Structures are given as C-alpha cells and as structure tokens.
Amino acid sequence: MRCILLIVLLSCVHGISAQPIVAPRIPESYHWETARDYKKDEDLIIRTLQWLCKTPINNDVESRSKATLFVMEWIAGSPRIKIEIDSHKLPFYEAYPDLIFAYIQGIALKKLGKPACTNELEAIVGGFNTVGYMIETDPTLRKEKALRSILKAYKKNKMQSFVEGLNDSTKNP
C-alpha cells in the first residue's frame, strides 16, 4: 500500500514539474510616461522576460507576440535600462533577424535581475545564451549551419569566450 501511495505521489509531483510555464497576463492597455510608470510595471516585465526566455520560440506564438511587443515597448522607453546593439557583432542577425528579440530579452533580463547586472559583457552573454536556448529548442534552427557556433558555445557553457571572440574579430577585421 505504501509503495502504491509513493508512486501516485511521485507521479503527481512529476506532473506538476512538467507543466509548461504559463505566460504572464499582459494588460489590454498600457502607457508609460514617467520613471514611476516604468517602475510600477517592472515586476511584470521581469516575469514576462523570464517566460519569454524560457519558452521555445515557436511555442504559444500568439502570447509570445503580445509579450514581446509589451516588453519591447517598455525597454524602448524605460529610463532604467539601455541596450545598445551592434548588428556586426551578431552572427545570426542577417540570416535570422527575428532572433534579435530573444537576444534583447536575454540582455534585459540580465540587466533587470536581482542583483542587477552592471557588467555589459555579462548582459551580452545573457542575450546570446537566450539565443542559444532558442536555437537548441527549435528543430529547424538546430539544423542551420550558420547557427552551429552559437549552439555549440551554448551547449558547452562557453558563451562568454564565444562573445569575447566576436568582440576580438570585430576589432581586427
């Protein structure tokens, strides 16, 4: 009897942990003007970024689109976070420009983390790790030759050296 009860409990726990993360509820309308307005929604932005960065790129596409629009508008106007992008340092950009959203979301999540990341290299690595995750979880992207170096760095947990190599190669063309 104890064995059966244990099996049932373990099945329940496994079922709970296997549940997909649910997208945060995005407000129907939102408007930010002041630093206080941006601060008010920061926790929702962080939860939304966490969901976006942990949800494969082709899952729940409609919710992803709404969530991406929400966070991108917030990031664009927020006085707290600034993200500069040099597309020459993004080897995926020309062939897969949609991955720029995952990249920005990964950087933003790092910069808004607790504690907040102030090291620009660490934030960029966070952006590339998010891109690596999106590549790994998408069967089509996984097969793309142009993305293999990012995927390899992601899988081997060597993204910082990969990013440093990109910076070195753009300094010495």
N, CA, C and O of each residue as an XYZ file, in Angstrom:
692
protein
N       0.827     -1.199      0.000
C       0.000      0.000      0.000
C       0.866      1.255      0.000
O       0.593      2.203     -0.736
N       1.921      1.257      0.836
C       2.810      2.423      0.881
C       3.488      2.644     -0.461
O       3.674      3.781     -0.896
N       3.852      1.557     -1.107
C       4.518      1.628     -2.408
C       3.602      2.282     -3.446
O       4.049      3.120     -4.230
N       2.338      1.905     -3.451
C       1.378      2.473     -4.397
C       1.184      3.959     -4.119
O       1.151      4.768     -5.046
N       1.055      4.319     -2.845
C       0.884      5.714     -2.466
C       2.093      6.538     -2.889
O       1.943      7.654     -3.387
N       3.287      5.993     -2.692
C       4.516      6.680     -3.081
C       4.564      6.888     -4.597
O       4.950      7.959     -5.066
N       4.182      5.888     -5.343
C       4.170      6.000     -6.806
C       3.175      7.063     -7.250
O       3.479      7.858     -8.139
N       2.006      7.088     -6.654
C       0.995      8.088     -7.003
C       1.507      9.487     -6.677
O       1.364     10.400     -7.491
N       2.101      9.670     -5.500
C       2.639     10.980     -5.118
C       3.752     11.429     -6.056
O       3.789     12.588     -6.468
N       4.649     10.525     -6.392
C       5.738     10.866     -7.309
C       5.206     11.236     -8.690
O       5.729     12.142     -9.338
N       4.172     10.540     -9.136
C       3.561     10.861    -10.424
C       2.957     12.258    -10.408
O       3.062     13.003    -11.382
N       2.323     12.604     -9.294
C       1.735     13.942     -9.165
C       2.817     15.016     -9.180
O       2.684     16.027     -9.869
N       3.883     14.798     -8.423
C       4.970     15.771     -8.370
C       5.613     15.909     -9.745
O       5.894     17.024    -10.185
N       5.847     14.794    -10.426
C       6.435     14.843    -11.763
C       5.502     15.582    -12.720
O       5.962     16.371    -13.544
N       4.216     15.338    -12.620
C       3.239     16.006    -13.475
C       3.220     17.498    -13.246
O       3.065     18.266    -14.195
N       3.373     17.924    -12.008
C       3.398     19.346    -11.686
C       4.650     19.988    -12.259
O       4.572     21.056    -12.866
N       5.797     19.357    -12.078
C       7.045     19.943    -12.555
C       7.130     19.936    -14.073
O       7.878     20.732    -14.642
N       6.395     19.071    -14.742
C       6.445     19.002    -16.193
C       5.492     19.992    -16.857
O       5.493     20.124    -18.081
N       4.685     20.682    -16.069
C       3.744     21.640    -16.620
C       4.493     22.811    -17.256
O       5.458     23.312    -16.679
N       4.061     23.246    -18.427
C       4.725     24.387    -19.046
C       4.462     25.661    -18.243
O       3.443     25.790    -17.563
N       5.392     26.581    -18.338
C       5.230     27.860    -17.665
C       4.143     28.626    -18.403
O       4.137     28.684    -19.632
N       3.233     29.206    -17.653
C       2.125     29.942    -18.241
C       2.554     31.382    -18.482
O       3.208     31.997    -17.641
N       2.178     31.907    -19.636
C       2.515     33.288    -19.975
C       1.881     34.247    -18.977
O       0.725     34.072    -18.593
N       2.631     35.257    -18.557
C       2.039     36.268    -17.674
C       0.905     36.993    -18.405
O       0.898     37.087    -19.633
N      -0.024     37.487    -17.644
C      -1.157     38.218    -18.225
C      -0.690     39.629    -18.583
O      -0.277     40.401    -17.718
N      -0.764     39.942    -19.860
C      -0.358     41.255    -20.356
C      -1.596     42.160    -20.312
O      -2.663     41.759    -20.778
N      -1.473     43.360    -19.767
C      -2.635     44.255    -19.715
C      -3.142     44.585    -21.124
O      -2.363     44.660    -22.074
N      -4.436     44.778    -21.239
C      -5.030     45.133    -22.527
C      -4.470     46.461    -23.035
O      -4.222     46.631    -24.228
N      -4.280     47.389    -22.113
C      -3.693     48.674    -22.495
C      -2.647     49.053    -21.446
O      -2.770     48.716    -20.269
N      -1.649     49.740    -21.893
C      -0.586     50.182    -21.002
C       0.007     51.464    -21.579
O       0.010     51.693    -22.789
N       0.496     52.269    -20.681
C       1.060     53.546    -21.097
C       2.067     53.977    -20.035
O       1.765     53.983    -18.842
N       3.253     54.332    -20.481
C       4.283     54.767    -19.556
C       4.769     56.149    -19.968
O       5.072     56.386    -21.137
N       4.839     57.054    -19.007
C       5.357     58.395    -19.279
C       6.493     58.757    -18.336
O       7.497     59.333    -18.755
N       6.333     58.424    -17.082
C       7.316     58.822    -16.084
C       8.113     57.619    -15.605
O       7.731     56.472    -15.837
N       9.227     57.898    -14.933
C      10.041     56.828    -14.357
C       9.197     55.989    -13.403
O       9.384     54.775    -13.317
N       8.292     56.608    -12.701
C       7.406     55.891    -11.772
C       6.491     54.923    -12.522
O       6.242     53.814    -12.047
N       5.986     55.336    -13.695
C       5.148     54.455    -14.516
C       5.920     53.192    -14.907
O       5.396     52.081    -14.829
N       7.172     53.382    -15.328
C       8.001     52.242    -15.725
C       8.296     51.346    -14.530
O       8.225     50.121    -14.635
N       8.621     51.946    -13.413
C       8.941     51.183    -12.203
C       7.742     50.344    -11.761
O       7.901     49.209    -11.313
N       6.548     50.910    -11.891
C       5.323     50.229    -11.465
C       5.148     48.882    -12.169
O       4.660     47.932    -11.558
N       5.534     48.785    -13.429
C       5.355     47.549    -14.195
C       6.606     46.683    -14.264
O       6.609     45.667    -14.960
N       7.661     47.058    -13.563
C       8.931     46.341    -13.681
C       8.831     44.867    -13.283
O       9.414     44.019    -13.958
N       8.124     44.545    -12.229
C       7.988     43.133    -11.827
C       7.272     42.316    -12.910
O       7.656     41.179    -13.182
N       6.244     42.888    -13.523
C       5.547     42.203    -14.608
C       6.479     42.047    -15.812
O       6.458     41.013    -16.480
N       7.274     43.042    -16.086
C       8.239     42.960    -17.188
C       9.226     41.826    -16.926
O       9.514     41.035    -17.824
N       9.743     41.741    -15.710
C      10.700     40.683    -15.357
C      10.059     39.310    -15.514
O      10.666     38.412    -16.097
N       8.845     39.134    -15.004
C       8.156     37.839    -15.147
C       7.926     37.503    -16.616
O       8.065     36.351    -17.027
N       7.574     38.516    -17.401
C       7.330     38.302    -18.824
C       8.632     37.940    -19.534
O       8.645     37.047    -20.380
N       9.713     38.618    -19.201
C      11.018     38.285    -19.785
C      11.439     36.871    -19.404
O      11.968     36.134    -20.236
N      11.210     36.495    -18.165
C      11.544     35.129    -17.734
C      10.775     34.113    -18.571
O      11.336     33.112    -19.017
N       9.499     34.375    -18.777
C       8.683     33.463    -19.575
C       9.191     33.423    -21.021
O       9.344     32.344    -21.594
N       9.452     34.588    -21.606
C       9.925     34.634    -22.989
C      11.252     33.903    -23.155
O      11.461     33.206    -24.148
N      12.144     34.061    -22.186
C      13.478     33.454    -22.283
C      13.472     31.955    -21.999
O      14.446     31.270    -22.308
N      12.393     31.435    -21.418
C      12.311     30.004    -21.097
C      11.306     29.254    -21.964
O      11.116     28.048    -21.803
N      10.672     29.963    -22.872
C       9.671     29.338    -23.726
C      10.222     29.247    -25.143
O      10.601     30.262    -25.726
N      10.270     28.039    -25.703
C      10.781     27.902    -27.073
C      10.083     28.857    -28.036
O       8.906     29.184    -27.886
N      10.842     29.283    -29.011
C      10.434     30.359    -29.912
C       9.135     30.078    -30.683
O       8.409     31.014    -31.020
N       8.840     28.825    -30.960
C       7.618     28.503    -31.708
C       6.487     27.984    -30.825
O       5.497     27.464    -31.340
N       6.614     28.113    -29.524
C       5.540     27.724    -28.615
C       4.687     28.937    -28.286
O       5.208     30.027    -28.050
N       3.397     28.747    -28.272
C       2.443     29.784    -27.888
C       2.761     31.104    -28.598
O       2.974     32.134    -27.957
N       2.789     31.053    -29.918
C       3.236     32.170    -30.752
C       2.420     33.439    -30.512
O       2.979     34.535    -30.482
N       1.112     33.301    -30.342
C       0.283     34.489    -30.134
C       0.644     35.183    -28.820
O       0.788     36.405    -28.786
N       0.789     34.423    -27.750
C       1.171     35.009    -26.463
C       2.583     35.582    -26.521
O       2.855     36.632    -25.939
N       3.488     34.888    -27.227
C       4.865     35.391    -27.395
C       4.854     36.737    -28.094
O       5.582     37.648    -27.699
N       4.041     36.870    -29.122
C       3.987     38.123    -29.881
C       3.515     39.275    -29.004
O       4.106     40.355    -29.012
N       2.451     39.040    -28.250
C       1.932     40.088    -27.355
C       2.945     40.430    -26.275
O       3.161     41.602    -25.966
N       3.567     39.402    -25.700
C       4.542     39.616    -24.638
C       5.775     40.345    -25.174
O       6.317     41.226    -24.506
N       6.213     39.983    -26.371
C       7.368     40.642    -26.972
C       7.081     42.112    -27.229
O       7.913     42.967    -26.926
N       5.926     42.415    -27.778
C       5.553     43.806    -28.012
C       5.539     44.585    -26.696
O       6.059     45.698    -26.620
N       4.945     43.998    -25.674
C       4.850     44.637    -24.354
C       6.232     44.962    -23.797
O       6.486     46.100    -23.404
N       7.129     43.973    -23.759
C       8.446     44.218    -23.164
C       9.302     45.127    -24.040
O      10.065     45.941    -23.521
N       9.187     45.001    -25.358
C       9.997     45.852    -26.231
C       9.591     47.318    -26.104
O      10.449     48.201    -26.118
N       8.302     47.581    -25.980
C       7.858     48.967    -25.777
C       8.351     49.490    -24.433
O       8.769     50.643    -24.326
N       8.302     48.650    -23.417
C       8.781     49.057    -22.089
C      10.289     49.329    -22.136
O      10.747     50.355    -21.633
N      11.050     48.430    -22.727
C      12.510     48.578    -22.809
C      12.880     49.850    -23.584
O      13.788     50.584    -23.193
N      12.169     50.094    -24.678
C      12.479     51.244    -25.532
C      12.356     52.573    -24.789
O      13.088     53.518    -25.084
N      11.440     52.649    -23.835
C      11.234     53.919    -23.149
C      11.744     53.987    -21.724
O      11.808     55.067    -21.137
N      12.102     52.855    -21.169
C      12.499     52.817    -19.772
C      13.765     53.634    -19.509
O      14.764     53.488    -20.213
N      13.715     54.488    -18.498
C      14.918     55.247    -18.140
C      15.936     54.379    -17.393
O      17.089     54.781    -17.238
N      15.528     53.212    -16.937
C      16.387     52.358    -16.119
C      17.298     51.455    -16.939
O      18.364     51.060    -16.466
N      16.897     51.129    -18.142
C      17.646     50.129    -18.913
C      17.965     50.669    -20.309
O      17.097     51.194    -21.007
N      19.207     50.528    -20.686
C      19.647     50.921    -22.022
C      20.359     49.733    -22.653
O      21.211     49.095    -22.034
N      19.991     49.454    -23.889
C      20.613     48.354    -24.621
C      21.090     48.899    -25.960
O      20.307     49.420    -26.753
N      22.387     48.767    -26.192
C      22.969     49.158    -27.471
C      23.265     47.889    -28.261
O      23.796     46.915    -27.727
N      22.912     47.919    -29.536
C      23.094     46.738    -30.368
C      23.965     47.084    -31.561
O      23.701     48.037    -32.294
N      25.003     46.294    -31.735
C      25.867     46.394    -32.904
C      25.623     45.133    -33.724
O      26.132     44.063    -33.391
N      24.850     45.258    -34.788
C      24.468     44.080    -35.570
C      25.677     43.385    -36.202
O      25.585     42.215    -36.575
N      26.801     44.082    -36.327
C      28.011     43.461    -36.867
C      28.569     42.402    -35.912
O      29.330     41.529    -36.329
N      28.195     42.477    -34.647
C      28.670     41.518    -33.656
C      27.640     40.417    -33.394
O      27.768     39.653    -32.437
N      26.626     40.343    -34.244
C      25.568     39.340    -34.091
C      25.584     38.419    -35.313
O      24.977     38.737    -36.336
N      26.269     37.288    -35.212
C      26.416     36.416    -36.376
C      25.100     35.833    -36.898
O      25.069     35.304    -38.009
N      24.043     35.917    -36.146
C      22.750     35.386    -36.568
C      21.884     36.423    -37.252
O      20.893     36.074    -37.893
N      22.240     37.691    -37.129
C      21.322     38.774    -37.483
C      20.876     38.784    -38.946
O      19.684     38.926    -39.216
N      21.790     38.639    -39.881
C      21.396     38.731    -41.293
C      20.479     37.600    -41.718
O      19.471     37.840    -42.383
N      20.807     36.382    -41.350
C      20.012     35.228    -41.783
C      18.765     35.004    -40.922
O      17.754     34.493    -41.406
N      18.843     35.392    -39.636
C      17.741     35.131    -38.698
C      17.462     36.375    -37.847
O      17.674     36.355    -36.635
N      16.995     37.439    -38.467
C      16.809     38.697    -37.728
C      15.789     38.609    -36.590
O      15.853     39.406    -35.654
N      14.857     37.667    -36.648
C      13.872     37.533    -35.567
C      14.519     37.124    -34.245
O      13.943     37.352    -33.182
N      15.697     36.528    -34.298
C      16.385     36.150    -33.062
C      16.859     37.371    -32.270
O      17.265     37.250    -31.114
N      16.804     38.538    -32.898
C      17.203     39.765    -32.193
C      16.309     39.992    -30.972
O      16.763     40.523    -29.959
N      15.044     39.593    -31.068
C      14.137     39.771    -29.932
C      14.587     38.927    -28.750
O      14.617     39.409    -27.618
N      14.936     37.675    -29.005
C      15.423     36.806    -27.933
C      16.706     37.371    -27.334
O      16.900     37.334    -26.119
N      17.569     37.889    -28.182
C      18.830     38.482    -27.741
C      18.568     39.668    -26.807
O      19.138     39.747    -25.719
N      17.713     40.576    -27.236
C      17.385     41.760    -26.419
C      16.716     41.337    -25.115
O      17.015     41.890    -24.057
N      15.820     40.367    -25.186
C      15.127     39.904    -23.984
C      16.102     39.292    -22.990
O      15.970     39.504    -21.785
N      17.079     38.535    -23.478
C      18.087     37.954    -22.596
C      18.943     39.018    -21.926
O      19.248     38.916    -20.738
N      19.332     40.039    -22.683
C      20.105     41.148    -22.112
C      19.271     41.877    -21.064
O      19.745     42.145    -19.960
N      18.037     42.194    -21.411
C      17.166     42.933    -20.493
C      16.939     42.157    -19.196
O      16.954     42.739    -18.111
N      16.731     40.850    -19.308
C      16.511     40.040    -18.110
C      17.739     40.084    -17.209
O      17.613     40.182    -15.989
N      18.919     40.013    -17.805
C      20.151     40.111    -17.011
C      20.241     41.477    -16.328
O      20.553     41.559    -15.140
N      19.971     42.538    -17.071
C      20.104     43.889    -16.532
C      19.070     44.196    -15.460
O      19.306     45.036    -14.591
N      17.939     43.529    -15.514
C      16.886     43.759    -14.522
C      16.933     42.743    -13.383
O      16.127     42.818    -12.456
N      17.863     41.801    -13.444
C      17.950     40.750    -12.436
C      18.221     41.293    -11.047
O      18.529     42.470    -10.864
N      18.102     40.431    -10.104
C      18.362     40.791     -8.711
C      19.514     39.937     -8.213
O      19.309     38.750     -7.958
N      20.703     40.476     -8.063
C      21.045     41.890     -8.262
C      21.163     42.208     -9.750
O      21.431     41.336    -10.577
N      20.956     43.470    -10.057
C      21.018     43.906    -11.440
C      22.446     43.773    -11.973
O      23.415     44.093    -11.284
N      22.550     43.307    -13.179
C      23.851     43.133    -13.833
C      24.317     44.493    -14.346
O      23.593     45.161    -15.084
N      25.506     44.898    -13.962
C      26.064     46.156    -14.445
C      27.207     45.914    -15.427
O      27.697     46.856    -16.049
N      27.625     44.687    -15.568
C      28.706     44.317    -16.466
C      28.116     44.079    -17.860
O      27.325     43.156    -18.054
N      28.497     44.904    -18.814
C      27.928     44.820    -20.160
C      28.223     43.472    -20.821
O      27.361     42.923    -21.508
N      29.429     42.935    -20.622
C      29.774     41.630    -21.194
C      28.848     40.549    -20.649
O      28.366     39.705    -21.405
N      28.600     40.569    -19.352
C      27.709     39.574    -18.738
C      26.294     39.676    -19.313
O      25.640     38.660    -19.545
N      25.831     40.897    -19.540
C      24.497     41.094    -20.114
C      24.440     40.565    -21.545
O      23.462     39.925    -21.931
N      25.483     40.830    -22.333
C      25.531     40.351    -23.713
C      25.578     38.820    -23.749
O      24.932     38.190    -24.586
N      26.340     38.238    -22.842
C      26.388     36.776    -22.742
C      24.989     36.242    -22.427
O      24.578     35.215    -22.969
N      24.259     36.937    -21.554
C      22.876     36.552    -21.266
C      22.006     36.583    -22.514
O      21.166     35.705    -22.710
N      22.204     37.586    -23.351
C      21.462     37.668    -24.608
C      21.793     36.515    -25.535
O      20.899     35.916    -26.133
N      23.094     36.200    -25.656
C      23.497     35.090    -26.515
C      23.043     33.747    -25.945
O      22.707     32.840    -26.706
N      23.028     33.607    -24.627
C      22.532     32.360    -24.033
C      21.056     32.159    -24.352
O      20.617     31.035    -24.595
N      20.293     33.243    -24.350
C      18.878     33.139    -24.705
C      18.737     32.721    -26.168
O      17.899     31.880    -26.496
N      19.540     33.297    -27.035
C      19.525     32.907    -28.445
C      19.922     31.434    -28.574
O      19.302     30.689    -29.332
N      20.949     31.018    -27.840
C      21.373     29.617    -27.865
C      20.259     28.679    -27.442
O      20.069     27.623    -28.047
N      19.524     29.056    -26.411
C      18.394     28.239    -25.950
C      17.322     28.145    -27.042
O      16.770     27.073    -27.290
N      17.037     29.274    -27.689
C      16.021     29.268    -28.748
C      16.446     28.369    -29.907
O      15.622     27.668    -30.493
N      17.730     28.395    -30.229
C      18.236     27.533    -31.297
C      18.111     26.067    -30.875
O      17.644     25.227    -31.643
N      18.535     25.776    -29.649
C      18.511     24.390    -29.171
C      17.102     23.809    -29.129
O      16.921     22.620    -29.389
N      16.115     24.618    -28.810
C      14.750     24.104    -28.649
C      13.926     24.138    -29.928
O      12.768     23.721    -29.928
N      14.503     24.627    -31.012
C      13.774     24.680    -32.281
C      14.430     23.720    -33.282
O      15.582     23.922    -33.665
N      13.715     22.692    -33.703
C      14.305     21.698    -34.598
C      14.843     22.289    -35.908
O      15.863     21.825    -36.419
N      14.184     23.283    -36.442
C      14.636     23.894    -37.694
C      15.915     24.696    -37.479
O      16.870     24.566    -38.244
N      15.932     25.525    -36.438
C      17.116     26.341    -36.169
C      18.321     25.472    -35.802
O      19.457     25.793    -36.151
N      18.063     24.379    -35.099
C      19.146     23.469    -34.684
C      19.930     22.936    -35.878
O      21.125     22.662    -35.770
N      19.260     22.791    -37.004
C      19.888     22.221    -38.203
C      20.653     23.255    -39.032
O      21.390     22.894    -39.950
N      20.483     24.518    -38.715
C      21.079     25.573    -39.535
C      22.579     25.713    -39.290
O      23.023     25.938    -38.164
N      23.332     25.578    -40.353
C      24.792     25.647    -40.286
C      25.267     26.992    -39.726
O      26.226     27.035    -38.955
N      24.615     28.069    -40.099
C      25.014     29.409    -39.672
C      24.870     29.621    -38.156
O      25.458     30.550    -37.600
N      24.101     28.773    -37.502
C      23.851     28.929    -36.062
C      24.622     27.923    -35.215
O      24.538     27.954    -33.987
N      25.358     27.048    -35.848
C      26.042     25.969    -35.121
C      27.042     26.476    -34.084
O      27.155     25.901    -33.002
N      27.768     27.549    -34.405
C      28.774     28.036    -33.447
C      28.119     28.563    -32.169
O      28.648     28.377    -31.073
N      26.979     29.214    -32.312
C      26.261     29.702    -31.125
C      25.730     28.526    -30.331
O      25.860     28.492    -29.108
N      25.131     27.560    -31.015
C      24.590     26.382    -30.344
C      25.688     25.613    -29.619
O      25.496     25.169    -28.487
N      26.831     25.457    -30.267
C      27.953     24.746    -29.656
C      28.425     25.466    -28.384
O      28.643     24.830    -27.353
N      28.579     26.788    -28.460
C      29.002     27.563    -27.283
C      27.966     27.448    -26.167
O      28.321     27.352    -24.993
N      26.691     27.459    -26.536
C      25.614     27.347    -25.548
C      25.657     25.986    -24.852
O      25.617     25.904    -23.624
N      25.740     24.923    -25.652
C      25.727     23.577    -25.084
C      26.939     23.313    -24.197
O      26.836     22.602    -23.198
N      28.082     23.882    -24.559
C      29.311     23.645    -23.795
C      29.501     24.669    -22.673
O      30.520     24.657    -21.983
N      28.520     25.551    -22.495
C      28.594     26.588    -21.464
C      29.855     27.445    -21.650
O      30.553     27.768    -20.688
N      30.123     27.797    -22.892
C      31.305     28.588    -23.251
C      30.901     29.892    -23.943
O      31.635     30.406    -24.787
N      29.745     30.418    -23.585
C      29.239     31.580    -24.291
C      30.091     32.827    -24.052
O      30.231     33.653    -24.954
N      30.657     32.976    -22.870
C      31.463     34.169    -22.621
C      32.681     34.201    -23.551
O      32.978     35.243    -24.136
N      33.377     33.093    -23.694
C      34.538     33.085    -24.585
C      34.097     33.264    -26.042
O      34.820     33.869    -26.834
N      32.930     32.748    -26.399
C      32.386     32.948    -27.747
C      32.162     34.438    -27.999
O      32.562     34.960    -29.039
N      31.523     35.119    -27.052
C      31.240     36.557    -27.186
C      32.545     37.352    -27.215
O      32.684     38.285    -28.007
N      33.487     36.994    -26.368
C      34.781     37.685    -26.370
C      35.465     37.510    -27.726
O      36.098     38.441    -28.224
N      35.345     36.342    -28.315
C      35.900     36.097    -29.657
C      35.235     36.962    -30.715
O      35.895     37.429    -31.643
N      33.930     37.176    -30.580
C      33.234     38.053    -31.523
C      33.761     39.477    -31.402
O      33.982     40.154    -32.406
N      33.960     39.921    -30.176
C      34.479     41.279    -29.954
C      35.878     41.418    -30.533
O      36.201     42.444    -31.130
N      36.706     40.405    -30.364
C      38.072     40.433    -30.892
C      38.065     40.464    -32.422
O      38.850     41.191    -33.032
N      37.186     39.681    -33.038
C      37.162     39.604    -34.500
C      36.651     40.899    -35.122
O      37.020     41.213    -36.254
N      35.811     41.662    -34.415
C      35.330     42.922    -34.979
C      36.329     44.049    -34.770
O      36.288     45.054    -35.480
N      37.229     43.892    -33.797
C      38.274     44.899    -33.598
C      39.364     44.756    -34.646
O      39.964     45.744    -35.069
N      39.620     43.515    -35.066
C      40.675     43.226    -36.035
C      40.091     42.595    -37.290
O      40.196     41.383    -37.476
N      39.482     43.393    -38.148
C      38.835     42.829    -39.340
C      39.823     42.226    -40.311
O      39.425     41.714    -41.357
